[in-house]
Amino acid sequence: MARSRRRASNWDSPTKNQLIGAVKSGQSVRKAANLVDMPYRTALDLVKKVENTGSTHELPRSGRPALLDEDEKDQIEQIARGNRRMPFKEISNRLDTPVSAATVRRALNERGYRRCVAPRVPFLTPKQKDARLEWALGQSGRERDDGWRNVMWSDECYVVVGSSHRIFVTRKPDEKWDDDCVVPRFKQSSLRAMVWGCCARDYRGGLKILEYPGGKGGGMTAELYRSQVLEDMVLPEFTELKKERPKLQFQQDSAPAHRAKTTKAWFADHDIPLFPHPANSPDVSPQEPLWNVLKSALDGLPRQPTTHQELVSTILEVWESITTDEVNKYVDRMPRIVQAVIDAQGGHTQY
C-alpha cells in the first residue's frame, strides 16, 4: 500500500533538515526521501521550497495573527520538558496566555515534539549505569565469531496471557530512551507460566517450564534453580556445547537465586566459567529478544490458550519453531549493543 502523502509543512524540522542535508551532500532527492521515510513527491516539494525561499519553514501568510510568540513557545517547551507526562490541556492551564490544548500541541510540533508511548524499561540506578558502562567498555574488543560465539546466554521469563496499558510522553525523536521518556518496568506477576531457556550462536537451546509454589516466599529459590535449571538443563547442554567450543562461558542475570552462594559454588564445582552480566540489563542479552519473538507468536495466535496446560504446550511448540538464523540475528548485533551502551554512558538503549 502506498504511503499517504503529507504536506511538506506537516513534517517536523529535524526530519526536513535531515532531508535537505542529504540532498546538499550529493544524494538524489529520491534517496534522501527514502532515508527519512518521506514520500518522494513531498520531498521534491520541500527541496523546491528551499530553492525558492531558502527555508524549510512556511512563509508568513495573511490572516489571523499567531496566538503565541516565541517566548510563550519557549515557556511551553520548558514546561513539557520538565513534565514529560503532563497532558497538553494541563500545560495550557499553566500559561499566562489562555490557549487551547490544540495550540499547545501545534507549538510543540513546530519544535519537533510528539506525544508518544513511553517504552517500558528496567529501572537503572546511577551505580547500575556505571556498571553497564564498565561492562560495555570491557566487551568492546570482543570479536563476533570468536568471543560472542563462546557465550551461552540464559534467562527466565514470565509468559502471561493478558494486556498492559500505555503511557504517553512528550519528546523529540532522538529522546526516546532518555530517563524521563521511558517507564521503569518492575517485575510482577493471570494465566501465566515461568520458563527458562538458553541460546548461543548457531544454537537454540532447550526450554524448561519451571515449577515453583508461587505466592509469598514461593518464588524461584537457589535450591529450585539448582534442581530444575542447573542440574536438569545447564549441565547437560553446556557440557555438550563445550565439546566444540572449549572457551565457552555461561551467562545468567543477577537474580537473587543466581547470586546465591550455593549457586556460585555449583558453577565452581562443575568448572563452568561465568560471563559477566550487569544488573537490570536485559538489553545486553540475545535471549531477551527471543522471549519477545515467543510472546509475539503467542499474541498472534487466532485463539489464545485458556488453561495452564494449553499455555505450556503452546509455549513449547512456539519455542521449537524458532530457528538458529533468528538466534544468530540477535547474537550478531552484540557489537552494536555494546557500542550503544557506551554511547548512552550506561543508560538505556534501543535494544
C-alpha positions in Angstrom: 0.0 0.0 0.0 1.4 3.4 -0.9 2.2 5.8 1.9 -0.3 8.6 2.4 1.1 11.9 1.3 1.5 14.7 3.8 2.3 18.3 3.0 5.9 19.3 3.5 4.9 21.7 6.2 3.5 18.8 8.3 6.9 17.2 8.8 8.9 18.2 11.9 12.0 20.4 11.4 14.6 17.7 12.3 13.3 15.4 9.5 13.1 18.2 7.0 16.6 19.4 7.9 17.9 15.8 7.5 16.4 15.5 4.1 17.8 18.8 2.9 21.2 18.0 4.4 21.3 14.7 2.5 20.4 16.4 -0.8 23.1 19.1 -0.3 25.6 16.3 0.4 25.0 15.0 -3.1 22.3 12.4 -2.7 19.4 12.3 -5.0 16.0 13.6 -3.8 14.6 10.0 -4.0 17.4 8.5 -2.0 17.2 11.3 0.6 13.4 10.8 0.8 13.9 7.0 1.5 16.5 7.9 4.1 13.9 9.9 6.2 10.9 7.7 5.1 9.2 10.6 3.3 7.1 10.3 0.2 9.1 11.3 -2.9 6.7 14.0 -4.1 6.6 15.5 -0.6 10.4 15.6 -0.5 10.5 17.1 -4.0 8.1 19.9 -2.9 10.3 20.6 0.1 13.5 20.8 -1.9 11.8 23.2 -4.4 10.6 25.3 -1.5 14.2 25.6 -0.1 15.5 26.5 -3.5 12.9 29.3 -3.8 12.7 30.6 -0.3 16.0 29.4 1.4 14.0 27.9 4.3 12.0 24.7 5.1 9.5 26.8 7.1 6.2 28.1 5.8 6.3 31.7 4.7 4.2 34.2 6.7 0.6 34.3 5.4 -2.1 36.9 5.7 -4.9 36.1 8.2 -5.3 35.7 11.9 -2.1 36.6 13.8 -0.3 33.9 15.7 -1.6 33.2 19.2 1.8 32.6 20.7 5.1 34.5 20.3 8.5 32.8 20.6 8.8 33.5 24.3 5.5 31.8 25.0 6.5 28.8 22.9 9.8 28.7 24.9 7.6 28.5 28.0 5.5 25.7 26.6 8.7 23.7 25.6 10.2 24.3 29.1 7.0 23.0 30.8 6.8 20.0 28.5 10.4 19.0 29.0 10.2 19.4 32.8 6.9 17.4 32.9 7.1 14.7 30.2 3.8 13.1 31.2 1.8 16.2 31.6 -1.2 16.4 29.2 -1.4 19.3 26.8 -4.5 20.7 28.5 -2.7 21.0 31.8 0.2 22.7 30.1 -2.2 25.2 28.6 -3.6 25.9 32.1 -0.1 26.9 33.3 0.4 29.6 30.7 -0.2 33.3 31.2 -1.9 33.4 27.8 -5.1 31.3 27.7 -4.8 28.9 24.7 -6.3 25.5 23.8 -4.6 22.2 24.2 -4.5 22.0 20.3 -2.5 25.2 20.3 0.0 23.8 22.7 0.2 20.7 20.6 0.9 22.7 17.4 3.6 24.8 19.2 5.4 21.7 20.4 5.0 20.0 16.9 6.8 23.0 15.4 9.8 22.3 17.6 9.8 18.5 16.8 7.9 17.2 19.8 5.3 14.5 19.6 3.0 12.8 22.1 4.4 9.2 22.1 4.0 6.0 24.1 6.9 5.7 26.6 8.9 2.5 26.3 8.9 0.3 29.4 12.4 -0.4 30.6 14.1 -1.7 33.8 14.8 0.9 36.4 18.5 1.8 36.4 20.3 3.5 39.4 23.4 5.6 38.8 25.5 2.8 40.2 23.9 0.3 37.7 24.6 2.7 34.8 28.2 2.9 35.8 28.4 -0.9 35.9 26.8 -1.2 32.5 29.3 1.3 31.1 32.2 -0.6 32.7 30.8 -3.9 31.3 30.5 -2.4 27.7 34.0 -1.0 27.7 35.3 -4.4 28.8 33.5 -6.1 25.9 34.1 -3.6 23.2 37.0 -5.5 21.7 35.3 -8.9 21.6 35.1 -10.4 18.0 31.8 -11.8 16.9 32.9 -15.1 15.5 35.2 -15.9 18.4 34.1 -14.1 21.6 30.4 -13.8 21.0 30.2 -17.4 19.8 31.7 -18.6 23.1 28.8 -17.4 25.3 25.8 -19.4 26.2 23.0 -17.0 27.1 20.2 -17.9 29.5 17.2 -16.2 31.1 13.9 -16.9 32.9 10.7 -15.3 31.7 7.1 -15.0 32.7 4.8 -15.7 29.8 1.4 -14.1 30.6 -1.9 -14.2 28.8 -3.1 -10.6 29.3 -2.5 -7.0 28.3 -0.9 -3.8 29.6 -1.7 -0.1 29.4 0.3 2.6 27.6 1.7 5.8 29.0 2.3 8.9 26.7 5.1 11.3 27.0 6.1 14.4 25.1 9.5 14.1 23.4 11.6 14.6 20.3 12.5 11.7 18.1 16.1 11.3 19.4 14.9 11.4 23.1 13.0 8.1 23.1 15.4 6.4 25.5 16.0 9.4 27.9 15.2 8.6 31.5 12.2 10.9 31.7 10.8 9.5 28.4 10.6 5.8 29.5 8.5 3.9 32.0 10.5 1.8 34.5 9.4 -1.8 34.4 9.2 -3.7 37.7 8.8 -7.5 37.8 5.3 -8.6 38.7 3.0 -11.3 38.3 -3.5 -14.2 35.4 -2.9 -17.2 33.2 0.9 -17.5 33.2 3.9 -19.8 33.1 7.5 -19.2 34.1 10.1 -20.6 31.6 13.9 -20.9 31.3 15.7 -21.0 28.1 19.2 -20.6 26.6 20.9 -19.9 23.3 24.3 -19.4 21.7 25.4 -18.5 18.2 24.2 -21.4 15.9 22.4 -22.9 18.8 18.9 -22.7 20.2 18.9 -24.5 23.5 16.1 -26.3 25.3 13.2 -24.7 27.1 12.1 -25.6 30.6 8.7 -24.9 32.2 9.6 -24.1 35.8 7.6 -25.4 38.7 7.5 -23.5 42.0 5.0 -22.9 44.7 4.2 -19.3 44.0 2.9 -16.7 46.4 4.8 -15.0 49.2 8.2 -16.7 49.7 7.3 -19.3 46.9 9.3 -17.9 44.0 12.5 -19.2 42.4 14.9 -20.0 45.1 18.5 -21.0 44.8 17.6 -24.7 45.6 14.8 -24.7 42.9 17.2 -23.0 40.4 19.8 -25.7 41.1 17.5 -28.7 40.8 15.3 -27.5 37.9 17.7 -25.4 35.8 21.3 -26.1 36.6 21.2 -29.9 37.1 18.4 -30.5 34.6 19.3 -28.1 31.8 22.5 -26.2 32.1 24.9 -29.1 33.0 23.9 -31.3 30.0 23.6 -28.5 27.5 26.7 -26.7 28.5 28.8 -29.9 28.7 27.7 -30.9 25.2 28.3 -27.5 23.6 31.6 -27.0 25.3 33.0 -30.1 23.4 33.1 -28.0 20.2 33.7 -24.6 22.0 36.4 -25.1 24.7 36.3 -21.4 25.7 32.5 -21.4 26.3 31.2 -19.2 29.1 27.7 -19.3 30.7 25.7 -16.1 31.1 22.9 -15.5 33.7 21.4 -12.3 35.0 21.7 -11.0 38.6 18.5 -12.5 40.0 18.9 -13.4 43.7 18.8 -17.2 43.0 21.7 -16.7 40.6 23.8 -14.7 43.1 23.4 -17.1 46.0 26.5 -18.7 47.5 25.2 -22.2 46.7 24.7 -21.3 43.1 28.2 -19.8 42.8 29.6 -22.9 44.5 27.7 -25.2 42.0 29.4 -23.4 39.0 32.8 -23.6 40.6 32.3 -27.3 41.4 31.3 -28.1 37.8 34.1 -25.9 36.3 31.6 -23.7 34.4 33.0 -20.1 33.9 30.5 -17.3 34.1 30.2 -14.5 31.6 29.6 -11.1 33.4 26.2 -9.5 33.1 25.3 -6.1 34.6 22.2 -5.8 36.7 18.8 -4.8 35.2 20.2 -5.1 31.7 18.0 -7.4 29.5 19.0 -5.3 26.5 22.6 -6.8 26.5 21.4 -10.4 26.2 20.3 -12.1 22.9 18.0 -14.3 24.9 15.7 -11.4 25.8 14.6 -10.6 22.2 13.9 -14.4 21.7 11.3 -14.0 24.5 9.8 -11.2 22.5 9.6 -13.5 19.5 7.9 -16.2 21.5 5.4 -13.8 23.1 4.6 -12.1 19.7 3.9 -15.5 18.2 1.6 -16.3 21.1 -0.1 -13.0 20.8 -0.6 -13.6 17.1 -2.5 -16.9 17.6 -6.1 -16.7 16.4 -7.1 -18.3 19.7 -5.3 -17.7 23.0 -4.7 -20.5 25.5 -7.3 -20.8 28.2 -5.7 -23.3 30.5 -2.3 -23.6 32.0 -1.6 -26.9 30.3 -2.7 -25.4 26.9 -0.4 -22.5 27.5 2.5 -24.8 28.4 2.1 -26.9 25.3 1.8 -23.8 23.1 4.9 -22.2 24.5 7.0 -25.4 23.8 5.6 -25.6 20.3 6.4 -22.0 19.5 9.9 -22.2 21.0 10.7 -25.2 18.8 9.8 -23.2 15.8 12.5 -20.5 16.4 15.4 -21.1 14.0 19.1 -20.7 14.6 19.1 -18.0 11.9 16.8 -16.0 14.2 19.1 -16.7 17.2 22.2 -15.6 15.2 20.5 -12.3 14.2 20.4 -11.3 17.8 23.8 -12.6 18.8 25.4 -10.9 15.8 24.1 -7.5 16.9 26.0 -7.7 20.2 28.9 -5.4 19.0 26.2 -2.7 18.2 24.6 -3.2 21.6 27.9 -2.7 23.4 28.6 0.5 21.4 25.0 1.7 22.2 25.6 1.2 25.9 28.9 3.2 25.7 27.2 5.9 23.7 24.4 6.1 26.3 27.1 6.2 29.1 25.5 3.2 30.6 21.9 4.4 30.2 19.0 2.8 28.3 19.4 1.7 24.6 17.0 1.0 21.8 17.7 -2.8 22.2 
